Amino acid sequence: MSEKAISLLIPVDFNEQSLIALEQSYNLARLLQTELVLLYVHEERDFLNSLFSGEQKQQITNDINHRLEEIASEVSKKTGLRVMPVVKRGKVHSAILETAEQFNSRFILMGTNDALTETEKYGMIGSNTSKVIRQSKIPVITFNTKTHFDGCRSILLPLDLTKDTRQKVTHAIKMARLFGSTIQVISVLWDADSKSIQQQLKAQLFQAQNFIQEAGIKCKATLLETGSSTQDLVPAILNYSRDQEDIDLIMIMTQQENRLVEFFIGSAAQQIIRESTIPVMSIIPKDLGFSYIQF
């Protein structure tokens, strides 16, 4: 693989959701003209190590390698894409991040319905997925359900009053151009009595709409007024995304610095990722490690 080659990284553990993420990578790989890197991480644990002999562990490793190579070969024949199987040992999230850097990946695509604890089901996503999203320098796209549209008709871009808004808009424009999709920008007002915040949200919302339209992308702007609590934010966004019927990607930032509006911090981002039936792209703001994608 040449130094200039780029890739999409798909961590695969052979469960159904990771294979769905793989299937969803084909269209993006064609558009970006990248290869696919399929990564299986063999995470050894002391207790499990004590149960198997050296010969048995080697046989398990051989079986994993063989199965991953079979999947890579099948995908390559089916899609015409170059597919590289990679098996590593170590901590799952660390191996994923290291492999993304090693193979110059532009996106990481992950399934998110791993086995969760009761705590994780009610407020957190799986620990490995969470760590990858939080630490990745490139966008991470997560898939939480079995059926997704093959492509991207419209991108949903929730906006708040943080200074990262321009980064969100710029990135959404790049993705919309890549997919030939439209953009829907929304803001959620949970406190109708706060005229100041309402005016700021409206001004920013329609400024973003004008900026997107000037870039030649069709754009719809909506201000949602709901409830009187920040707890209404995520349900409002998810309900809107489902009601529109043509939204195929939700784009969020995973950090925020302005305490004026508590948005997509703590459990809110995790709730979006965990509960959305639509793929979610998570991006770290530039000043926290995010690098713009070169299309």
C-alpha positions as CSV (number, residue, x, y, z in Angstrom):
1,M,0.0,0.0,0.0
2,S,1.5,3.4,-1.0
3,E,1.9,6.2,1.5
4,K,-0.7,8.3,-0.3
5,A,-3.3,5.6,-0.4
6,I,-6.3,6.1,1.9
7,S,-8.7,3.6,3.4
8,L,-11.9,3.1,5.3
9,L,-11.5,1.1,8.5
10,I,-14.2,-1.4,9.6
11,P,-13.6,-3.2,12.8
12,V,-15.2,-6.7,12.4
13,D,-16.0,-9.1,15.2
14,F,-18.2,-11.3,13.0
15,N,-21.4,-10.3,14.7
16,E,-24.3,-9.1,12.5
17,Q,-24.0,-5.5,13.2
18,S,-20.3,-5.2,12.4
19,L,-21.0,-6.9,9.0
20,I,-23.8,-4.4,8.4
21,A,-21.3,-1.6,8.9
22,L,-19.1,-3.4,6.4
23,E,-21.9,-3.5,3.8
24,Q,-22.6,0.2,4.4
25,S,-19.0,1.0,3.6
26,Y,-19.1,0.0,-0.1
27,N,-20.7,3.1,-1.5
28,L,-18.5,5.4,0.5
29,A,-15.4,3.5,-0.6
30,R,-16.4,3.8,-4.2
31,L,-17.0,7.6,-3.9
32,L,-13.7,8.2,-2.2
33,Q,-11.9,5.6,-4.3
34,T,-10.4,4.0,-1.2
35,E,-9.7,0.5,-0.1
36,L,-11.3,-1.3,2.8
37,V,-9.4,-2.4,5.9
38,L,-11.1,-5.1,7.9
39,L,-9.8,-5.3,11.4
40,Y,-10.3,-8.1,13.9
41,V,-8.8,-7.4,17.4
42,H,-7.9,-10.5,19.4
43,E,-8.2,-9.3,23.0
44,E,-6.6,-11.9,25.2
45,R,-7.5,-12.1,28.9
46,D,-5.7,-13.8,31.7
47,F,-8.7,-16.0,32.7
48,L,-9.3,-17.1,29.1
49,N,-5.7,-17.8,28.5
50,S,-5.7,-20.2,31.4
51,L,-8.4,-22.3,29.7
52,F,-6.5,-23.0,26.4
53,S,-3.2,-24.6,25.6
54,G,-0.8,-22.8,23.3
55,E,-1.8,-25.1,20.4
56,Q,-5.5,-24.4,21.0
57,K,-4.9,-20.6,21.0
58,Q,-2.9,-20.9,17.8
59,Q,-5.8,-22.8,16.2
60,I,-8.3,-20.1,17.3
61,T,-6.0,-17.5,15.7
62,N,-5.7,-19.5,12.5
63,D,-9.5,-19.8,12.3
64,I,-10.0,-16.1,12.8
65,N,-7.4,-15.3,10.1
66,H,-9.1,-17.7,7.7
67,R,-12.6,-16.4,8.3
68,L,-11.5,-12.8,7.9
69,E,-9.6,-13.6,4.7
70,E,-12.8,-15.3,3.4
71,I,-14.9,-12.3,4.1
72,A,-12.3,-10.0,2.5
73,S,-12.2,-12.2,-0.6
74,E,-16.0,-12.3,-0.9
75,V,-16.4,-8.6,-0.5
76,S,-13.6,-7.9,-3.1
77,K,-15.3,-10.2,-5.7
78,K,-18.7,-8.7,-5.0
79,T,-17.7,-5.0,-5.1
80,G,-14.5,-4.8,-7.1
81,L,-12.9,-3.0,-4.1
82,R,-9.5,-3.7,-2.7
83,V,-10.1,-5.3,0.8
84,M,-7.3,-5.9,3.3
85,P,-7.8,-8.2,6.3
86,V,-5.9,-7.3,9.4
87,V,-5.7,-9.2,12.7
88,K,-4.1,-7.6,15.8
89,R,-3.8,-8.4,19.4
90,G,-4.3,-5.9,22.3
91,K,-6.9,-3.6,23.6
92,V,-9.7,-3.2,21.1
93,H,-10.0,0.6,21.0
94,S,-6.3,1.1,21.0
95,A,-5.8,-1.3,18.1
96,I,-8.6,0.4,16.1
97,L,-7.1,3.8,16.5
98,E,-3.5,2.6,15.7
99,T,-4.8,0.8,12.6
100,A,-6.6,3.9,11.4
101,E,-3.4,5.8,11.6
102,Q,-1.3,3.0,10.1
103,F,-3.6,2.7,7.0
104,N,-4.3,6.4,6.6
105,S,-8.0,5.9,7.2
106,R,-10.5,8.7,6.4
107,F,-13.4,7.1,8.4
108,I,-14.0,4.4,10.9
109,L,-17.3,2.6,10.4
110,M,-18.6,0.6,13.4
111,G,-21.6,-1.4,14.4
112,T,-22.9,-0.5,17.9
113,N,-25.1,-3.3,19.2
114,D,-22.4,-5.2,21.0
115,A,-23.4,-7.0,24.2
116,L,-24.1,-4.2,26.7
117,T,-24.5,-4.2,30.4
118,E,-27.7,-3.0,32.0
119,T,-25.9,0.3,32.8
120,E,-24.9,0.7,29.2
121,K,-28.4,0.0,27.9
122,Y,-29.7,3.0,29.8
123,G,-27.4,5.8,29.1
124,M,-24.1,4.6,27.7
125,I,-22.8,3.0,24.5
126,G,-20.4,0.1,24.5
127,S,-17.1,1.0,26.1
128,N,-14.9,0.3,23.1
129,T,-17.2,2.3,20.8
130,S,-17.2,5.2,23.2
131,K,-13.5,5.2,23.6
132,V,-12.9,5.1,19.8
133,I,-15.4,8.0,19.2
134,R,-13.9,10.1,22.0
135,Q,-10.3,9.6,21.0
136,S,-10.4,9.3,17.2
137,K,-8.9,12.1,15.1
138,I,-11.1,11.1,12.1
139,P,-14.9,10.9,11.9
140,V,-16.5,7.7,13.2
141,I,-19.8,6.5,11.6
142,T,-21.9,4.2,13.8
143,F,-24.7,1.9,12.7
144,N,-27.2,0.7,15.3
145,T,-29.9,-1.1,13.3
146,K,-30.1,-3.8,10.6
147,T,-31.5,-1.8,7.7
148,H,-30.1,1.4,6.2
149,F,-30.5,3.2,3.0
150,D,-27.7,2.5,0.5
151,G,-26.4,6.1,0.0
152,C,-27.3,9.4,1.6
153,R,-30.3,11.4,0.5
154,S,-30.2,14.0,3.2
155,I,-27.8,14.9,6.1
156,L,-29.3,16.1,9.4
157,L,-27.1,18.8,11.1
158,P,-28.2,19.8,14.6
159,L,-26.8,23.2,15.6
160,D,-26.2,24.8,19.0
161,L,-24.6,28.0,20.1
162,T,-21.0,26.8,20.3
163,K,-18.2,28.1,18.3
164,D,-17.8,24.7,16.5
165,T,-20.9,25.4,14.3
166,R,-18.8,26.5,11.3
167,Q,-16.8,23.3,11.4
168,K,-20.0,21.3,11.4
169,V,-21.4,23.2,8.4
170,T,-18.2,23.0,6.4
171,H,-17.9,19.3,7.0
172,A,-21.6,18.7,6.1
173,I,-21.1,20.6,2.8
174,K,-18.2,18.3,2.0
175,M,-20.2,15.2,2.7
176,A,-23.3,16.5,0.8
177,R,-21.1,17.2,-2.3
178,L,-19.7,13.7,-2.0
179,F,-23.0,11.9,-1.8
180,G,-25.1,14.4,-3.9
181,S,-27.4,14.9,-0.9
182,T,-29.3,17.8,0.7
183,I,-28.7,19.1,4.2
184,Q,-31.3,19.8,6.9
185,V,-30.2,22.1,9.7
186,I,-32.1,22.2,13.0
187,S,-31.9,23.8,16.4
188,V,-33.9,22.8,19.4
189,L,-35.3,25.5,21.7
190,W,-36.4,24.0,25.0
191,D,-37.0,27.3,26.9
192,A,-39.5,29.4,25.0
193,D,-39.3,32.1,27.7
194,S,-35.7,32.8,26.8
195,K,-36.0,35.3,24.0
196,S,-32.3,35.9,23.8
197,I,-31.4,32.3,23.1
198,Q,-34.3,32.0,20.7
199,Q,-33.0,35.0,18.7
200,Q,-29.5,33.7,18.7
201,L,-30.6,30.2,17.6
202,K,-32.7,31.6,14.7
203,A,-29.9,33.9,13.6
204,Q,-27.3,31.2,13.6
205,L,-29.7,28.7,12.0
206,F,-30.5,30.8,9.0
207,Q,-27.0,32.1,8.6
208,A,-25.9,28.4,8.3
209,Q,-28.7,27.8,5.8
210,N,-27.6,30.7,3.6
211,F,-24.0,29.6,3.8
212,I,-24.9,26.1,2.7
213,Q,-27.2,27.3,-0.1
214,E,-24.4,29.6,-1.4
215,A,-22.2,26.5,-1.6
216,G,-24.8,25.1,-4.1
217,I,-26.4,22.6,-1.6
218,K,-30.1,22.5,-1.1
219,C,-30.9,23.2,2.5
220,K,-33.9,23.3,4.9
221,A,-33.7,25.1,8.2
222,T,-36.0,24.3,11.2
223,L,-36.3,25.6,14.7
224,L,-37.9,23.0,17.0
225,E,-39.6,24.3,20.1
226,T,-40.1,21.6,22.7
227,G,-40.7,21.2,26.4
228,S,-38.8,23.1,29.1
229,S,-35.8,20.9,29.8
230,T,-32.6,19.9,28.1
231,Q,-33.8,16.3,28.4
232,D,-36.2,17.1,25.5
233,L,-33.3,17.8,23.1
234,V,-32.4,14.3,22.0
235,P,-36.0,12.9,21.7
236,A,-36.8,16.0,19.6
237,I,-33.9,15.4,17.3
238,L,-34.5,11.7,16.9
239,N,-38.2,12.2,16.3
240,Y,-37.5,14.8,13.7
241,S,-35.0,12.6,11.9
242,R,-37.5,9.7,11.7
243,D,-40.4,11.9,10.6
244,Q,-38.5,13.3,7.6
245,E,-38.0,9.8,6.1
246,D,-35.2,10.8,3.8
247,I,-32.5,11.6,6.4
248,D,-29.7,9.0,6.1
249,L,-27.0,10.5,8.2
250,I,-26.9,12.5,11.5
251,M,-23.7,14.6,12.0
252,I,-22.7,15.6,15.5
253,M,-19.7,17.0,17.4
254,T,-18.7,15.0,20.4
255,Q,-17.3,17.9,22.4
256,Q,-18.5,21.4,23.2
257,E,-17.0,24.3,25.0
258,N,-19.7,26.9,25.4
259,R,-21.7,26.4,28.6
260,L,-24.5,28.6,27.3
261,V,-26.2,25.7,25.7
262,E,-25.5,22.2,27.1
263,F,-25.6,20.2,24.0
264,F,-24.0,16.9,22.9
265,I,-21.9,16.6,26.1
266,G,-22.0,13.7,28.5
267,S,-24.8,11.3,27.9
268,A,-26.5,13.4,25.2
269,A,-24.1,12.4,22.4
270,Q,-24.2,8.8,23.6
271,Q,-28.0,8.8,23.6
272,I,-28.0,10.0,20.0
273,I,-25.6,7.3,19.0
274,R,-27.3,4.6,21.0
275,E,-30.9,5.3,20.1
276,S,-30.7,6.6,16.5
277,T,-32.0,4.2,13.8
278,I,-30.0,6.4,11.4
279,P,-26.2,6.2,11.0
280,V,-24.5,8.8,13.1
281,M,-21.2,10.6,12.2
282,S,-19.3,11.7,15.3
283,I,-16.6,14.4,14.8
284,I,-14.2,15.9,17.3
285,P,-13.8,19.7,16.8
286,K,-10.6,20.8,15.1
287,D,-9.0,22.4,18.2
288,L,-9.5,19.2,20.1
289,G,-7.8,17.0,17.5
290,F,-10.2,17.0,14.5
291,S,-8.6,17.2,11.1
292,Y,-10.6,18.1,8.0
293,I,-11.0,15.3,5.4
294,Q,-9.3,15.8,2.1
295,F,-11.7,14.8,-0.7
